[in-house]
Amino acid sequence: MIKAKIEINEDGTIGVREREIVVLPDGREIDAGFHRTVIDVDDDPAAKLKHGDADVISRVQAVMGAVHTPDVAAERRAARAAAEAQNP
């Protein structure tokens, strides 16, 4: 079972913390760990998220649609280009 926490960062990126939970046959849950991913404009969450859980991907895509407006997308692309120019 995968649980996810989705956060919107100040710079317009989306942080996703995936938590994998293993359910034993007797019903007990064992926490198998966390994985963090940052989703930026133009990223494919299905390719970036570790576990590929369809529900989590769908929720992240919905958040991306709301957060990554054309203005935010342009700002993120400009910021990435500036960072890449400084650190070739």
Secondary structure, DSSP 8 states (H G I E B T S, - for coil): -EEEEEEE-TTS-EEEEEEEEEE-TTS-EEEEEEEEEEE-TT--HHHHSSS--HHHHHHHHHHHHHH--HHHHHHHHHHHHHHHHH--
